[in-house]
């Protein structure tokens, strides 16, 4: 088994997090992590949509200049 994160590694990471933060804090950590990932994905989608909109606007302005 090759790779950076094997199942055994993930188990030890989870165990260390459990020891450091305790079982009461884990739901809050998961909620914060999920929210951060969701915001990151939304920002990436918005950035991609924004760049395609900019390209369309630039193309329209170039077409207007040519006319």
Backbone as a printed PyTorch tensor [residue, N CA C, xyz], in Angstrom:
tensor([[[  0.8410,  -1.1850,   0.0000],
         [  0.0000,   0.0000,   0.0000],
         [  0.8820,   1.2420,   0.0000]],

        [[  0.7800,   1.9880,  -1.0660],
         [  1.5300,   3.2190,  -1.1510],
         [  0.5740,   4.3970,  -1.0290]],

        [[  1.1160,   5.5100,  -0.7010],
         [  0.2900,   6.7040,  -0.5920],
         [  0.6040,   7.4540,   0.6740]],

        [[  0.1810,   8.6660,   0.6970],
         [  0.4980,   9.5240,   1.8270],
         [ -0.3790,   9.2030,   3.0380]],

        [[ -1.6740,   9.0840,   2.8420],
         [ -2.5840,   8.8380,   3.9580],
         [ -3.2190,   7.4550,   3.8240]],

        [[ -2.6190,   6.5220,   4.4840],
         [ -3.1650,   5.1760,   4.5190],
         [ -4.1580,   5.0960,   5.6670]],

        [[ -5.0190,   4.0810,   5.6940],
         [ -6.0080,   3.9720,   6.7690],
         [ -5.3990,   3.9720,   8.1700]],

        [[ -4.2480,   3.3660,   8.3240],
         [ -3.6000,   3.3480,   9.6390],
         [ -3.1970,   4.7630,  10.0330]],

        [[ -2.6860,   5.5450,   9.0870],
         [ -2.3000,   6.9250,   9.3680],
         [ -3.5160,   7.7480,   9.7790]],

        [[ -4.6100,   7.5820,   9.0530],
         [ -5.8240,   8.3240,   9.3850],
         [ -6.3270,   7.9740,  10.7780]],

        [[ -6.2290,   6.7050,  11.1490],
         [ -6.6420,   6.2720,  12.4850],
         [ -5.8130,   6.9780,  13.5510]],

        [[ -4.4960,   7.0320,  13.3750],
         [ -3.6440,   7.6770,  14.3640],
         [ -3.8860,   9.1830,  14.4150]],

        [[ -4.1330,   9.7920,  13.2850],
         [ -4.4440,  11.2220,  13.2810],
         [ -5.7290,  11.4820,  14.0550]],

        [[ -6.7540,  10.6710,  13.8130],
         [ -8.0150,  10.8170,  14.5310],
         [ -7.8270,  10.5990,  16.0260]],

        [[ -7.0260,   9.6240,  16.3920],
         [ -6.7550,   9.3430,  17.8070],
         [ -6.0550,  10.5230,  18.4750]],

        [[ -5.0830,  11.1100,  17.8020],
         [ -4.3640,  12.2650,  18.3640],
         [ -5.2970,  13.4530,  18.5170]],

        [[ -6.1420,  13.7010,  17.5180],
         [ -7.1090,  14.8060,  17.6040],
         [ -8.0660,  14.5710,  18.7600]],

        [[ -8.5090,  13.3430,  18.9320],
         [ -9.4200,  13.0130,  20.0340],
         [ -8.7540,  13.2630,  21.3740]],

        [[ -7.4960,  12.9070,  21.5070],
         [ -6.7680,  13.1190,  22.7610],
         [ -6.5630,  14.6040,  23.0200]],

        [[ -6.2110,  15.3550,  21.9880],
         [ -5.9280,  16.7790,  22.1660],
         [ -7.1770,  17.5970,  22.4900]],

        [[ -8.2570,  17.3550,  21.7830],
         [ -9.4330,  18.2150,  21.9170],
         [-10.5490,  17.6140,  22.7450]],

        [[-10.5510,  16.3150,  22.9280],
         [-11.6020,  15.6800,  23.7060],
         [-12.8510,  15.4460,  22.8840]],

        [[-13.6870,  14.5080,  23.3470],
         [-14.8790,  14.1530,  22.5650],
         [-15.9270,  15.2640,  22.5120]],

        [[-15.9580,  16.1520,  23.4810],
         [-16.9570,  17.2200,  23.4900],
         [-16.6910,  18.2830,  22.4450]],

        [[-15.4450,  18.4610,  22.0810],
         [-15.0620,  19.5210,  21.1530],
         [-15.0950,  19.0640,  19.6900]],

        [[-15.1200,  17.7600,  19.4540],
         [-15.0640,  17.2480,  18.0870],
         [-16.2220,  17.7050,  17.1970]],

        [[-17.4750,  17.7190,  17.6860],
         [-18.5540,  18.2020,  16.8000],
         [-18.3550,  19.6520,  16.3550]],

        [[-17.8540,  20.4880,  17.2570],
         [-17.5970,  21.8830,  16.8970],
         [-16.4840,  21.9830,  15.8550]],

        [[-15.4430,  21.1630,  16.0290],
         [-14.3470,  21.1700,  15.0630],
         [-14.8340,  20.7060,  13.6960]],

        [[-15.6490,  19.6680,  13.6730],
         [-16.1920,  19.1630,  12.4150],
         [-17.0750,  20.1810,  11.7290]],

        [[-17.8900,  20.8690,  12.5260],
         [-18.7740,  21.8880,  11.9770],
         [-17.9660,  23.0390,  11.3820]],

        [[-16.9360,  23.4640,  12.0830],
         [-16.0920,  24.5470,  11.5790],
         [-15.3340,  24.1470,  10.3350]],

        [[-14.8400,  22.9150,  10.3140],
         [-14.1150,  22.4240,   9.1450],
         [-15.0390,  22.3250,   7.9370]],

        [[-16.2420,  21.8060,   8.1500],
         [-17.2100,  21.7050,   7.0560],
         [-17.6020,  23.0660,   6.5120]],

        [[-17.7800,  24.0190,   7.4140],
         [-18.1420,  25.3740,   6.9860],
         [-17.0140,  26.0040,   6.1770]],

        [[-15.7800,  25.7900,   6.6210],
         [-14.6390,  26.3380,   5.8990],
         [-14.5060,  25.7450,   4.5010]],

        [[-14.7010,  24.4330,   4.4010],
         [-14.6200,  23.7670,   3.0960],
         [-15.7290,  24.2590,   2.1790]],

        [[-16.9380,  24.4110,   2.7210],
         [-18.0720,  24.8870,   1.9350],
         [-17.8120,  26.3020,   1.4120]],

        [[-17.2850,  27.1830,   2.2750],
         [-16.9880,  28.5530,   1.8550],
         [-15.8980,  28.5690,   0.7840]],

        [[-14.9090,  27.6890,   0.9490],
         [-13.8360,  27.6130,  -0.0400],
         [-14.3780,  27.1820,  -1.3950]],

        [[-15.2390,  26.1770,  -1.4040],
         [-15.8270,  25.7060,  -2.6560],
         [-16.6740,  26.7910,  -3.3010]],

        [[-17.4670,  27.5000,  -2.4880],
         [-18.2940,  28.5880,  -3.0170],
         [-17.4220,  29.6870,  -3.6230]],

        [[-16.3150,  29.9970,  -2.9510],
         [-15.4200,  31.0310,  -3.4610],
         [-14.7760,  30.5860,  -4.7670]],

        [[-14.4140,  29.3150,  -4.8540],
         [-13.8170,  28.8080,  -6.0890],
         [-14.8290,  28.8620,  -7.2280]],

        [[-16.0650,  28.4820,  -6.9570],
         [-17.1060,  28.5440,  -7.9920],
         [-17.3470,  29.9850,  -8.4030]],

        [[-17.4130,  30.8750,  -7.4390],
         [-17.6400,  32.2870,  -7.7240],
         [-16.4970,  32.8770,  -8.5200]],

        [[-15.2760,  32.4780,  -8.2040],
         [-14.1240,  32.9680,  -8.9420],
         [-14.1330,  32.4870, -10.3730]],

        [[-14.5170,  31.2350, -10.5620],
         [-14.5700,  30.6910, -11.9190],
         [-15.6710,  31.3640, -12.7230]],

        [[-16.8190,  31.5530, -12.1070],
         [-17.9310,  32.2080, -12.7970],
         [-17.5850,  33.6560, -13.0910]],

        [[-16.9310,  34.3000, -12.1330],
         [-16.5530,  35.6900, -12.3200],
         [-15.5600,  35.8590, -13.4470]],

        [[-14.6100,  34.9330, -13.5570],
         [-13.6200,  35.0580, -14.6210],
         [-14.2470,  34.8140, -15.9880]],

        [[-15.2060,  33.8920, -16.0730],
         [-15.8590,  33.6580, -17.3580],
         [-16.7340,  34.8470, -17.7320]],

        [[-17.3420,  35.4910, -16.7330],
         [-18.1400,  36.6850, -17.0050],
         [-17.2470,  37.8180, -17.4920]],

        [[-16.0650,  37.9430, -16.8950],
         [-15.1310,  38.9810, -17.3310],
         [-14.7150,  38.7520, -18.7710]],

        [[-14.4460,  37.5010, -19.1170],
         [-14.0390,  37.1880, -20.4830],
         [-15.1410,  37.5530, -21.4630]],

        [[-16.3940,  37.2650, -21.0980],
         [-17.5180,  37.5940, -21.9780],
         [-17.6390,  39.1030, -22.1420]],

        [[-17.4780,  39.8510, -21.0280],
         [-17.5640,  41.3090, -21.1000],
         [-16.4450,  41.8760, -21.9530]],

        [[-15.2250,  41.3210, -21.8020],
         [-14.1060,  41.7940, -22.6020],
         [-14.3430,  41.5120, -24.0850]],

        [[-14.8930,  40.3450, -24.3680],
         [-15.1680,  39.9890, -25.7480],
         [-16.2120,  40.9250, -26.3410]],

        [[-17.2620,  41.2500, -25.5730],
         [-18.2950,  42.1730, -26.0450],
         [-17.7170,  43.5530, -26.2910]],

        [[-16.8460,  44.0250, -25.3690],
         [-16.2680,  45.3520, -25.5340],
         [-15.3480,  45.3940, -26.7390]],

        [[-14.6210,  44.2900, -27.0020],
         [-13.7650,  44.2230, -28.1940],
         [-14.6170,  44.2470, -29.4550]],

        [[-15.7340,  43.5080, -29.4310],
         [-16.6460,  43.4890, -30.5880],
         [-17.2310,  44.8770, -30.8410]],

        [[-17.5570,  45.5950, -29.7450],
         [-18.1140,  46.9430, -29.8920],
         [-17.0670,  47.8880, -30.4910]],

        [[-15.8260,  47.7160, -30.0900],
         [-14.7650,  48.5830, -30.6080],
         [-14.5280,  48.3270, -32.0930]],

        [[-14.6610,  47.0790, -32.5100],
         [-14.4520,  46.7230, -33.9000],
         [-15.5740,  47.2530, -34.7870]],

        [[-16.7740,  47.3730, -34.2300],
         [-17.9380,  47.8110, -35.0220],
         [-17.8970,  49.2760, -35.3450]]])
